[in-house]
Amino acid sequence: MKKVILSISAMLFVGVAAFAQGNTSSVNQNGNSDTGIVTQNGATNGATVDQLGDSNKSEVYQGIQPGIYNAKNNLSDVKQKGNNNGAFISQSNHDNKAYQTQTGDWNKATIWQDQIAPPVSALGGFDKATQVQKGKSNDATIDQGTTGNEKPTGAPFSAAQLATVAAVAVPFAPHNSNEATQTQTGDNNIAYASQGGVKNKSWQTQTSPTGTSAADANKSYHYQYGDENSATTVQNGTKLTESTLQIGNKNIATVTQTGAAHSSVAFSNGNMNTITVTQSGM
């Protein structure tokens, strides 16, 4: 049986859009082929969606007031347990936070975070997107606007590299087509992407054997600041670690790791640099 819940603002009803600030919505569904949709306008909204079962679908839309920069500070938290589930979060403006947790197989998670051009006095903001997937054959995608996101502050980067990135002013460009895609198969994979600028792309693909322990986890981190940078990481094995930091424009980094216990650091500062790393074996 297919069930649909439409939540607009804090109340569960259909056909009336609410523009008040500080709305809270909660959707709980237990079963298969359920759909939960939350739409919230304005700022400081909170949405939680919990779904248990297979082939469920969740959609959350927050801060959707075109041209209204203060439609910000929204929070969305989606949890799904089961197989073949889909979760989608779309947040406009800035200072938004999105969390997706999926347990099961063949699930898909997508987060879109964009910004609207503010007056100069209002520049700034911090968007955060976190995705956690447990199971196999899962897909995670983060597509972000611009400012914010955490810069690296420690190892494995050197003091000189950290000083360089600390001096970078992350540019503002609304709807700037940054893209981060994280695909994980197996257990205990970790992927993170931080991007500021225009048309940056991050691809992370991780595969590990079933039963891989946390101590043997694969880890991939992408940090890109500038325009049209590209970072690609492919990991297949256990205890593989990779960190990429690119500052500037049109830099390309490609890291491929197979086997076990490999470590790589890729750093570019400038324009049109190319780095290729291939590691294999036990």
Backbone as CSV, one residue per row, in Angstrom:
resi,resn,N_x,N_y,N_z,CA_x,CA_y,CA_z,C_x,C_y,C_z
1,MET,0.844,-1.191,0.000,0.000,0.000,0.000,0.878,1.239,0.000
2,LYS,0.547,2.206,-0.829,1.329,3.434,-0.914,0.643,4.542,-0.143
3,LYS,1.394,5.173,0.755,0.851,6.252,1.561,1.686,7.502,1.344
4,VAL,1.035,8.655,1.293,1.724,9.921,1.068,1.374,10.881,2.191
5,ILE,2.398,11.474,2.787,2.192,12.518,3.783,2.795,13.801,3.246
6,LEU,1.989,14.856,3.143,2.469,16.172,2.747,2.452,17.066,3.972
7,SER,3.599,17.626,4.304,3.685,18.478,5.484,4.129,19.866,5.058
8,ILE,3.275,20.855,5.292,3.614,22.236,4.987,3.633,23.001,6.302
9,SER,4.812,23.570,6.640,5.015,24.222,7.925,4.883,23.187,9.019
10,ALA,4.311,23.594,10.170,4.280,22.693,11.310,3.054,21.797,11.301
11,MET,2.100,22.086,10.418,0.849,21.342,10.460,0.764,20.373,9.297
12,LEU,0.083,19.288,9.498,-0.074,18.273,8.470,-1.386,18.522,7.725
13,PHE,-1.272,19.342,6.672,-2.434,19.562,5.833,-1.929,19.905,4.445
14,VAL,-2.815,19.884,3.487,-2.425,20.051,2.092,-3.120,21.271,1.511
15,GLY,-2.382,22.046,0.677,-3.011,23.086,-0.114,-2.810,24.492,0.400
16,VAL,-2.162,24.687,1.536,-1.921,26.019,2.066,-0.441,26.154,2.356
17,ALA,0.184,27.162,1.771,1.609,27.406,2.008,1.765,28.369,3.172
18,ALA,2.688,28.071,4.075,2.911,28.916,5.244,4.243,29.632,5.113
19,PHE,4.268,30.927,5.470,5.479,31.721,5.332,5.993,32.203,6.684
20,ALA,5.469,31.703,7.750,5.937,32.105,9.070,7.313,31.527,9.344
21,GLN,7.987,32.140,10.331,9.320,31.701,10.691,9.241,30.672,11.818
22,GLY,10.254,29.820,11.893,10.379,28.916,13.017,9.360,27.803,13.045
23,ASN,9.072,27.217,11.899,8.132,26.103,11.854,8.845,24.784,12.119
24,THR,8.113,23.822,12.657,8.657,22.491,12.917,7.718,21.444,12.341
25,SER,8.300,20.492,11.628,7.504,19.430,11.027,8.136,18.087,11.327
26,SER,7.297,17.091,11.627,7.784,15.749,11.917,6.937,14.731,11.165
27,VAL,7.614,13.843,10.420,6.931,12.796,9.666,7.474,11.446,10.110
28,ASN,6.589,10.536,10.498,6.976,9.181,10.891,6.146,8.182,10.093
29,GLN,6.825,7.272,9.388,6.127,6.289,8.572,6.727,4.905,8.782
30,ASN,5.848,3.915,8.925,6.268,2.529,9.125,5.537,1.664,8.107
31,GLY,6.285,1.141,7.145,5.681,0.336,6.096,6.513,0.425,4.833
32,ASN,5.945,0.000,3.731,6.646,-0.006,2.456,5.986,0.937,1.462
33,SER,6.792,1.455,0.525,6.305,2.323,-0.556,5.593,3.553,-0.021
34,ASP,6.105,4.123,1.083,5.556,5.350,1.641,6.281,6.560,1.049
35,THR,5.608,7.710,1.043,6.203,8.962,0.589,5.934,10.050,1.616
36,GLY,6.993,10.741,2.058,6.855,11.859,2.977,7.448,13.109,2.358
37,ILE,6.643,14.188,2.244,7.086,15.437,1.623,6.875,16.587,2.603
38,VAL,7.945,17.357,2.846,7.888,18.503,3.748,8.306,19.750,2.978
39,THR,7.472,20.807,3.026,7.793,22.082,2.386,7.692,23.192,3.418
40,GLN,8.794,23.929,3.625,8.830,24.987,4.631,9.421,26.254,4.022
41,ASN,8.678,27.366,4.125,9.163,28.656,3.669,9.671,29.468,4.851
42,GLY,10.555,30.418,4.585,11.034,31.269,5.653,12.313,30.755,6.264
43,ALA,12.523,31.126,7.523,13.791,30.837,8.187,13.577,30.053,9.469
44,THR,14.673,29.445,9.942,14.723,28.749,11.228,13.654,27.668,11.310
45,ASN,13.531,26.915,10.249,12.595,25.799,10.233,13.307,24.507,10.608
46,GLY,12.559,23.557,11.117,13.107,22.253,11.449,12.231,21.151,10.888
47,ALA,12.848,20.164,10.259,12.090,19.045,9.695,12.777,17.739,10.036
48,THR,12.015,16.789,10.541,12.532,15.445,10.797,11.634,14.438,10.092
49,VAL,12.272,13.477,9.444,11.546,12.416,8.758,12.142,11.082,9.170
50,ASP,11.313,10.176,9.667,11.734,8.824,10.032,10.881,7.828,9.259
51,GLN,11.541,6.972,8.490,10.831,5.971,7.704,11.431,4.592,7.944
52,LEU,10.564,3.619,8.194,10.983,2.240,8.407,10.279,1.357,7.391
53,GLY,11.057,0.671,6.567,10.482,-0.194,5.549,11.269,-0.087,4.257
54,ASP,10.715,-0.638,3.193,11.397,-0.683,1.898,10.691,0.206,0.872
55,SER,11.488,0.684,-0.091,10.964,1.463,-1.225,10.225,2.712,-0.770
56,ASN,10.736,3.363,0.286,10.146,4.602,0.763,10.837,5.805,0.120
57,LYS,10.152,6.938,0.117,10.673,8.156,-0.499,10.443,9.340,0.421
58,SER,11.489,10.149,0.609,11.392,11.332,1.455,11.902,12.547,0.689
59,GLU,11.138,13.660,0.755,11.552,14.912,0.130,11.340,16.059,1.115
60,VAL,12.383,16.892,1.292,12.298,18.047,2.179,12.760,19.280,1.409
61,TYR,11.921,20.333,1.413,12.247,21.601,0.758,12.168,22.706,1.805
62,GLN,13.260,23.468,1.967,13.302,24.494,3.012,13.851,25.809,2.462
63,GLY,13.314,26.925,3.002,13.825,28.248,2.675,13.530,28.694,1.268
64,ILE,12.469,28.197,0.660,12.224,28.469,-0.753,11.425,29.760,-0.932
65,GLN,12.076,30.896,-0.677,11.512,32.206,-0.932,12.453,32.942,-1.875
66,PRO,12.212,32.919,-3.170,13.132,33.538,-4.132,13.426,34.994,-3.812
67,GLY,14.713,35.332,-3.779,15.136,36.701,-3.539,15.155,37.112,-2.086
68,ILE,14.720,36.256,-1.188,14.690,36.595,0.239,15.890,35.957,0.909
69,TYR,16.931,36.763,1.132,18.181,36.215,1.641,18.048,35.710,3.069
70,ASN,17.122,36.278,3.839,17.016,35.901,5.252,16.258,34.598,5.477
71,ALA,15.838,33.932,4.421,15.212,32.609,4.573,16.325,31.596,4.789
72,LYS,16.801,31.507,6.013,18.025,30.761,6.315,17.855,29.990,7.620
73,ASN,18.992,29.391,8.075,19.023,28.693,9.369,17.999,27.562,9.454
74,ASN,17.895,26.803,8.396,16.981,25.669,8.393,17.724,24.381,8.733
75,LEU,17.013,23.437,9.327,17.585,22.157,9.727,16.701,21.025,9.235
76,SER,17.327,20.050,8.613,16.591,18.871,8.147,17.332,17.613,8.566
77,ASP,16.601,16.652,9.121,17.180,15.388,9.583,16.298,14.245,9.089
78,VAL,16.855,13.409,8.226,16.097,12.310,7.631,16.761,10.988,7.983
79,LYS,15.979,10.051,8.481,16.474,8.714,8.813,15.613,7.670,8.111
80,GLN,16.267,6.733,7.452,15.563,5.657,6.765,16.217,4.319,7.080
81,LYS,15.384,3.328,7.398,15.861,1.965,7.619,15.110,1.037,6.679
82,GLY,15.857,0.310,5.873,15.250,-0.583,4.901,16.049,-0.564,3.611
83,ASN,15.463,-1.086,2.559,16.140,-1.198,1.272,15.405,-0.406,0.195
84,ASN,16.175,0.016,-0.815,15.602,0.720,-1.969,14.872,1.996,-1.577
85,ASN,15.410,2.719,-0.594,14.810,3.973,-0.171,15.502,5.154,-0.849
86,GLY,14.792,6.265,-0.975,15.353,7.480,-1.544,15.096,8.667,-0.640
87,ALA,16.133,9.487,-0.410,15.999,10.676,0.425,16.536,11.884,-0.331
88,PHE,15.759,12.970,-0.363,16.146,14.190,-1.068,15.899,15.395,-0.174
89,ILE,16.906,16.276,-0.051,16.783,17.517,0.713,17.221,18.674,-0.177
90,SER,16.397,19.726,-0.269,16.745,20.940,-1.000,16.630,22.131,-0.060
91,GLN,17.738,22.864,0.121,17.756,24.021,1.011,18.296,25.238,0.265
92,SER,17.583,26.371,0.390,18.020,27.609,-0.240,18.629,28.548,0.795
93,ASN,19.448,29.488,0.304,20.090,30.507,1.122,21.236,29.925,1.935
94,HIS,21.437,30.338,3.178,22.673,29.968,3.864,22.404,29.567,5.307
95,ASP,23.481,29.094,5.951,23.408,28.632,7.343,22.385,27.509,7.519
96,ASN,22.306,26.656,6.537,21.413,25.505,6.615,22.190,24.252,6.989
97,LYS,21.509,23.307,7.577,22.122,22.034,7.955,21.222,20.892,7.485
98,ALA,21.847,19.910,6.863,21.095,18.764,6.356,21.781,17.477,6.772
99,TYR,21.011,16.542,7.308,21.538,15.252,7.759,20.700,14.128,7.148
100,GLN,21.366,13.141,6.614,20.681,11.962,6.094,21.376,10.707,6.604
101,THR,20.597,9.806,7.163,21.117,8.532,7.656,20.301,7.406,7.039
102,GLN,20.972,6.495,6.384,20.299,5.366,5.751,20.957,4.062,6.170
103,THR,20.136,3.116,6.590,20.602,1.787,6.972,19.898,0.759,6.099
104,GLY,20.671,0.005,5.361,20.101,-0.978,4.447,20.873,-0.990,3.140
105,ASP,20.297,-1.600,2.139,20.970,-1.773,0.852,20.232,-1.035,-0.260
106,TRP,21.015,-0.631,-1.274,20.470,-0.003,-2.479,19.670,1.264,-2.166
107,ASN,20.177,2.063,-1.246,19.536,3.328,-0.919,20.221,4.486,-1.645
108,LYS,19.507,5.582,-1.825,20.049,6.765,-2.485,19.764,8.004,-1.654
109,ALA,20.799,8.826,-1.434,20.660,10.052,-0.650,21.177,11.233,-1.462
110,THR,20.404,12.319,-1.497,20.784,13.514,-2.252,20.522,14.759,-1.422
111,ILE,21.504,15.665,-1.378,21.359,16.951,-0.696,21.736,18.061,-1.669
112,TRP,20.844,19.031,-1.828,21.136,20.235,-2.605,21.122,21.431,-1.667
113,GLN,22.186,22.215,-1.692,22.251,23.441,-0.900,22.715,24.569,-1.808
114,ASP,21.880,25.595,-1.971,22.213,26.725,-2.821,22.045,28.018,-2.048
115,GLN,22.605,29.111,-2.620,22.508,30.398,-1.970,21.940,31.433,-2.919
116,ILE,21.315,32.450,-2.338,20.793,33.579,-3.093,21.703,34.771,-2.853
117,ALA,22.060,35.504,-3.907,23.003,36.617,-3.789,22.506,37.639,-2.773
118,PRO,23.277,37.885,-1.706,22.862,38.817,-0.665,23.438,40.200,-0.914
119,PRO,23.016,41.205,-0.142,23.742,42.473,-0.168,25.143,42.266,0.382
120,VAL,26.053,43.176,0.028,27.442,43.019,0.455,27.544,42.889,1.963
121,SER,26.710,43.609,2.688,26.775,43.597,4.147,26.398,42.260,4.741
122,ALA,25.792,41.397,3.946,25.304,40.116,4.473,26.126,38.934,3.999
123,LEU,27.273,39.196,3.389,28.090,38.087,2.914,28.505,37.184,4.067
124,GLY,28.622,35.921,3.792,29.000,34.957,4.811,28.004,33.818,4.815
125,GLY,28.129,32.962,5.786,27.176,31.870,5.868,27.869,30.531,5.917
126,PHE,27.141,29.558,6.402,27.717,28.223,6.563,26.647,27.188,6.321
127,ASP,26.829,26.417,5.278,25.943,25.286,5.019,26.668,24.004,5.392
128,LYS,25.944,23.064,5.939,26.543,21.790,6.323,25.663,20.647,5.854
129,ALA,26.275,19.677,5.201,25.549,18.490,4.752,26.298,17.251,5.203
130,THR,25.605,16.341,5.849,26.212,15.108,6.341,25.377,13.919,5.889
131,GLN,26.044,12.915,5.337,25.363,11.705,4.898,26.041,10.479,5.490
132,VAL,25.252,9.594,6.066,25.754,8.352,6.641,24.966,7.199,6.037
133,GLN,25.676,6.244,5.474,25.027,5.087,4.866,25.671,3.804,5.364
134,LYS,24.836,2.873,5.786,25.302,1.574,6.258,24.630,0.488,5.424
135,GLY,25.433,-0.281,4.731,24.894,-1.312,3.861,25.726,-1.407,2.603
136,LYS,25.154,-1.937,1.564,25.898,-2.095,0.320,25.135,-1.455,-0.837
137,SER,25.909,-1.120,-1.861,25.342,-0.558,-3.093,24.520,0.691,-2.827
138,ASN,24.998,1.548,-1.915,24.322,2.800,-1.632,24.952,3.939,-2.420
139,ASP,24.214,5.021,-2.621,24.687,6.171,-3.387,24.409,7.449,-2.607
140,ALA,25.426,8.317,-2.478,25.274,9.571,-1.742,25.768,10.726,-2.593
141,THR,24.962,11.781,-2.697,25.314,12.945,-3.515,25.083,14.228,-2.734
142,ILE,26.071,15.126,-2.766,25.949,16.453,-2.168,26.259,17.482,-3.249
143,ASP,25.333,18.400,-3.497,25.523,19.470,-4.477,25.367,20.783,-3.732
144,GLN,26.479,21.547,-3.625,26.486,22.710,-2.755,26.697,24.004,-3.520
145,GLY,26.241,25.102,-2.915,26.474,26.419,-3.470,27.897,26.844,-3.262
146,THR,28.146,27.640,-2.225,29.502,28.160,-2.111,29.954,28.290,-0.667
147,THR,29.948,29.483,-0.054,30.723,29.760,1.144,30.549,28.733,2.240
148,GLY,31.449,28.815,3.215,31.373,27.923,4.348,32.080,26.622,4.080
149,ASN,31.631,25.591,4.764,32.283,24.289,4.743,33.639,24.391,5.440
150,GLU,34.014,23.331,6.069,35.192,23.368,6.923,36.474,23.154,6.129
151,LYS,37.405,24.087,6.270,38.727,23.917,5.674,39.538,22.953,6.536
152,PRO,40.539,22.300,5.938,41.394,21.420,6.750,42.204,22.233,7.744
153,THR,42.419,21.679,8.920,43.149,22.398,9.970,44.305,21.599,10.551
154,GLY,44.542,20.394,10.049,45.610,19.579,10.625,46.093,18.520,9.665
155,ALA,46.703,17.472,10.233,47.255,16.374,9.437,46.164,15.785,8.540
156,PRO,46.585,15.291,7.359,47.955,15.011,6.919,48.651,16.163,6.209
157,PHE,47.999,17.349,6.143,48.611,18.462,5.433,49.675,19.130,6.292
158,SER,50.718,19.664,5.626,51.820,20.307,6.330,51.406,21.686,6.818
159,ALA,52.230,22.269,7.692,51.948,23.601,8.222,51.901,24.633,7.099
160,ALA,52.802,24.504,6.132,52.827,25.444,5.012,51.561,25.327,4.162
161,GLN,51.100,24.111,3.936,49.883,23.908,3.155,48.663,24.445,3.888
162,LEU,48.616,24.236,5.187,47.497,24.737,5.984,47.485,26.257,6.028
163,ALA,48.674,26.868,6.079,48.762,28.328,6.070,48.241,28.891,4.750
164,THR,48.519,28.178,3.680,48.047,28.614,2.364,46.533,28.590,2.276
165,VAL,45.933,27.511,2.719,44.480,27.408,2.621,43.793,28.334,3.613
166,ALA,44.435,28.612,4.749,43.837,29.515,5.732,43.707,30.929,5.182
167,ALA,44.582,31.287,4.241,44.572,32.633,3.671,43.590,32.782,2.515
168,VAL,42.976,31.688,2.112,42.068,31.731,0.968,40.721,32.310,1.384
169,ALA,40.275,33.312,0.638,38.935,33.853,0.837,37.991,33.088,-0.070
170,VAL,37.152,32.267,0.518,36.237,31.465,-0.294,35.266,32.395,-1.008
171,PRO,35.220,32.363,-2.332,34.399,33.315,-3.086,32.917,33.031,-2.965
172,PHE,32.123,34.068,-3.220,30.672,33.898,-3.229,30.178,33.903,-4.667
173,ALA,29.365,32.944,-5.010,28.746,32.901,-6.337,27.470,32.077,-6.236
174,PRO,26.301,32.712,-6.294,25.059,31.961,-6.120,24.815,30.978,-7.252
175,HIS,24.223,29.841,-6.904,23.880,28.810,-7.885,25.082,28.477,-8.758
176,ASN,26.209,28.192,-8.114,27.461,28.129,-8.851,27.845,26.726,-9.302
177,SER,26.928,25.796,-9.208,27.126,24.483,-9.847,28.298,23.689,-9.295
178,ASN,28.570,23.812,-7.994,29.500,22.870,-7.381,28.799,21.528,-7.238
179,GLU,29.563,20.469,-7.348,28.961,19.132,-7.296,29.862,18.177,-6.537
180,ALA,29.275,17.453,-5.595,30.008,16.423,-4.855,29.193,15.142,-4.876
181,THR,29.813,14.061,-5.297,29.138,12.766,-5.368,29.918,11.743,-4.566
182,GLN,29.221,11.066,-3.657,29.854,10.070,-2.797,29.097,8.757,-2.939
183,THR,29.797,7.734,-3.387,29.197,6.411,-3.575,29.969,5.402,-2.741
184,GLN,29.255,4.701,-1.881,29.908,3.782,-0.947,29.276,2.398,-1.032
185,THR,30.129,1.392,-1.116,29.683,0.002,-1.122,30.504,-0.775,-0.106
186,GLY,29.834,-1.441,0.814,30.556,-2.177,1.847,30.404,-1.512,3.193
187,ASP,31.314,-1.821,4.086,31.209,-1.338,5.456,32.335,-0.364,5.784
188,ASN,32.015,0.612,6.640,32.998,1.512,7.239,33.807,2.323,6.232
189,ASN,33.137,2.864,5.223,33.767,3.825,4.333,33.449,5.238,4.798
190,ILE,34.407,6.157,4.619,34.235,7.546,5.032,34.590,8.452,3.859
191,ALA,33.677,9.359,3.490,33.931,10.301,2.403,33.467,11.687,2.815
192,TYR,34.278,12.707,2.479,33.939,14.087,2.843,34.341,15.020,1.709
193,ALA,33.495,15.991,1.395,33.808,16.972,0.356,33.488,18.373,0.845
194,SER,34.452,19.287,0.708,34.268,20.694,1.049,34.663,21.518,-0.167
195,GLN,33.733,22.346,-0.673,34.006,23.092,-1.898,33.505,24.526,-1.786
196,GLY,34.343,25.473,-2.214,33.949,26.868,-2.279,34.388,27.456,-3.600
197,GLY,33.464,28.068,-4.328,33.804,28.640,-5.614,32.776,28.283,-6.656
198,VAL,33.231,28.093,-7.885,32.330,27.895,-9.010,32.726,26.648,-9.797
199,LYS,31.756,25.817,-10.090,31.921,24.667,-10.984,33.025,23.716,-10.544
200,ASN,33.155,23.521,-9.250,34.062,22.493,-8.748,33.332,21.155,-8.716
201,LYS,34.083,20.086,-8.912,33.475,18.755,-8.928,34.306,17.786,-8.099
202,SER,33.608,16.999,-7.324,34.250,16.003,-6.461,33.547,14.669,-6.646
203,TRP,34.331,13.629,-6.961,33.797,12.269,-7.091,34.560,11.352,-6.147
204,GLN,33.837,10.625,-5.324,34.456,9.685,-4.390,33.716,8.352,-4.468
205,THR,34.449,7.311,-4.793,33.877,5.969,-4.886,34.670,5.038,-3.987
206,GLN,33.975,4.386,-3.068,34.642,3.527,-2.088,33.985,2.150,-2.059
207,THR,34.816,1.132,-2.085,34.345,-0.249,-1.996,35.184,-0.993,-0.978
208,SER,34.526,-1.650,-0.052,35.241,-2.430,0.963,34.515,-3.747,1.190
209,PRO,35.231,-4.779,1.654,34.591,-6.074,1.902,33.576,-5.997,3.038
210,THR,32.561,-6.811,2.963,31.602,-6.901,4.057,32.309,-7.329,5.332
211,GLY,31.998,-6.654,6.416,32.625,-6.975,7.685,33.889,-6.199,7.969
212,THR,34.241,-5.252,7.102,35.424,-4.425,7.343,35.257,-3.647,8.646
213,SER,36.272,-3.683,9.499,36.192,-3.022,10.799,36.450,-1.529,10.662
214,ALA,36.083,-0.785,11.703,36.323,0.654,11.705,37.809,0.970,11.631
215,ALA,38.621,0.135,12.238,40.069,0.360,12.216,40.642,0.220,10.813
216,ASP,39.971,-0.540,9.954,40.441,-0.762,8.587,39.621,0.021,7.563
217,ALA,38.957,1.063,8.007,38.067,1.821,7.133,38.828,2.552,6.031
218,ASN,38.167,2.732,4.899,38.677,3.597,3.843,38.230,5.029,4.118
219,LYS,39.117,5.988,3.837,38.814,7.389,4.117,39.250,8.257,2.944
220,SER,38.356,9.129,2.519,38.660,10.040,1.423,38.148,11.435,1.756
221,TYR,39.014,12.450,1.577,38.667,13.834,1.899,39.026,14.735,0.722
222,HIS,38.066,15.531,0.273,38.299,16.484,-0.812,38.055,17.908,-0.315
223,TYR,39.017,18.793,-0.557,38.894,20.216,-0.250,39.262,20.991,-1.511
224,GLN,38.330,21.792,-2.025,38.596,22.537,-3.251,38.076,23.964,-3.118
225,TYR,38.941,24.948,-3.463,38.586,26.354,-3.350,39.060,27.083,-4.596
226,GLY,38.123,27.563,-5.386,38.433,28.228,-6.639,37.389,27.874,-7.674
227,ASP,37.803,27.850,-8.932,36.866,27.597,-10.020,37.297,26.404,-10.872
228,GLU,36.322,25.590,-11.229,36.502,24.499,-12.196,37.606,23.520,-11.808
229,ASN,37.711,23.238,-10.527,38.622,22.191,-10.067,37.915,20.840,-10.097
230,SER,38.701,19.790,-10.238,38.139,18.442,-10.314,38.969,17.490,-9.469
231,ALA,38.304,16.729,-8.611,38.979,15.730,-7.775,38.233,14.405,-7.887
232,THR,38.978,13.346,-8.165,38.401,12.009,-8.296,39.185,11.030,-7.439
233,THR,38.487,10.278,-6.617,39.118,9.250,-5.791,38.364,7.936,-5.946
234,VAL,39.108,6.870,-6.207,38.545,5.524,-6.269,39.322,4.646,-5.303
235,GLN,38.619,4.071,-4.333,39.243,3.196,-3.340,38.551,1.837,-3.360
236,ASN,39.349,0.790,-3.420,38.813,-0.573,-3.412,39.731,-1.431,-2.552
237,GLY,39.291,-1.699,-1.332,40.122,-2.468,-0.417,39.843,-2.074,1.012
238,THR,40.888,-2.078,1.840,40.747,-1.738,3.252,41.894,-0.840,3.697
239,LYS,41.611,-0.001,4.677,42.596,0.878,5.306,43.302,1.763,4.279
240,LEU,42.524,2.287,3.351,43.029,3.207,2.340,42.686,4.633,2.764
241,THR,43.671,5.532,2.687,43.483,6.909,3.130,43.944,7.872,2.046
242,GLU,43.109,8.863,1.754,43.438,9.831,0.708,42.918,11.204,1.086
243,SER,43.755,12.247,0.892,43.352,13.629,1.146,43.794,14.499,-0.024
244,THR,42.858,15.251,-0.595,43.151,16.142,-1.717,42.798,17.574,-1.340
245,LEU,43.747,18.501,-1.547,43.537,19.926,-1.297,43.964,20.690,-2.547
246,GLN,43.004,21.401,-3.164,43.303,22.171,-4.369,42.843,23.610,-4.198
247,ILE,43.764,24.554,-4.484,43.492,25.978,-4.366,43.815,26.627,-5.707
248,GLY,42.856,27.294,-6.304,43.083,27.927,-7.593,42.027,27.517,-8.595
249,ASN,42.411,27.493,-9.866,41.451,27.232,-10.929,41.912,26.106,-11.848
250,LYS,40.961,25.302,-12.277,41.174,24.263,-13.287,42.276,23.276,-12.913
251,ASN,42.351,22.941,-11.643,43.263,21.891,-11.193,42.561,20.536,-11.258
252,ILE,43.340,19.485,-11.497,42.793,18.131,-11.606,43.610,17.184,-10.735
253,ALA,42.937,16.437,-9.883,43.593,15.422,-9.054,42.843,14.105,-9.201
254,THR,43.582,13.042,-9.495,42.998,11.707,-9.641,43.788,10.725,-8.794
255,VAL,43.119,10.076,-7.858,43.770,9.126,-6.956,43.044,7.787,-7.046
256,THR,43.810,6.725,-7.318,43.258,5.371,-7.382,44.025,4.481,-6.417
257,GLN,43.308,3.860,-5.496,43.936,2.997,-4.490,43.230,1.644,-4.466
258,THR,44.005,0.568,-4.551,43.467,-0.782,-4.421,44.371,-1.590,-3.505
259,GLY,43.773,-2.512,-2.776,44.565,-3.325,-1.864,44.345,-2.898,-0.434
260,ALA,45.443,-2.702,0.298,45.316,-2.386,1.720,46.434,-1.459,2.181
261,ALA,46.070,-0.593,3.149,47.033,0.209,3.916,47.859,1.166,3.060
262,HIS,47.201,1.855,2.115,47.882,2.887,1.339,47.456,4.265,1.834
263,SER,48.340,5.259,1.653,48.051,6.624,2.067,48.533,7.595,0.996
264,SER,47.732,8.638,0.718,48.090,9.608,-0.310,47.650,11.003,0.099
265,VAL,48.499,12.011,-0.217,48.160,13.420,-0.036,48.414,14.136,-1.357
266,ALA,47.382,14.764,-1.921,47.508,15.508,-3.177,47.243,16.982,-2.904
267,PHE,48.209,17.857,-3.261,48.095,19.292,-2.974,48.449,20.107,-4.211
268,SER,47.557,21.019,-4.598,47.817,21.939,-5.707,47.483,23.356,-5.274
269,ASN,48.377,24.297,-5.597,48.154,25.710,-5.310,48.506,26.493,-6.566
270,GLY,47.491,26.982,-7.266,47.725,27.675,-8.524,46.673,27.285,-9.536
271,ASN,47.048,27.321,-10.808,46.090,27.049,-11.869,46.577,25.949,-12.805
272,MET,45.638,25.139,-13.268,45.868,24.139,-14.310,46.950,23.129,-13.942
273,ASN,46.981,22.746,-12.671,47.873,21.673,-12.235,47.172,20.324,-12.385
274,THR,47.967,19.269,-12.598,47.428,17.914,-12.712,48.213,16.968,-11.816
275,ILE,47.499,16.221,-10.985,48.117,15.229,-10.102,47.446,13.887,-10.348
276,THR,48.250,12.843,-10.547,47.728,11.487,-10.702,48.479,10.554,-9.765
277,VAL,47.742,9.856,-8.911,48.335,8.921,-7.953,47.676,7.562,-8.130
278,THR,48.497,6.515,-8.269,47.985,5.145,-8.360,48.734,4.272,-7.367
279,GLN,47.995,3.630,-6.470,48.595,2.760,-5.458,47.866,1.423,-5.461
280,SER,48.630,0.326,-5.415,48.009,-0.995,-5.420,48.873,-1.971,-4.637
281,GLY,48.287,-3.113,-4.311,49.013,-4.132,-3.563,48.614,-4.146,-2.108
282,MET,49.176,-5.118,-1.384,48.850,-5.250,0.024,49.703,-4.295,0.855
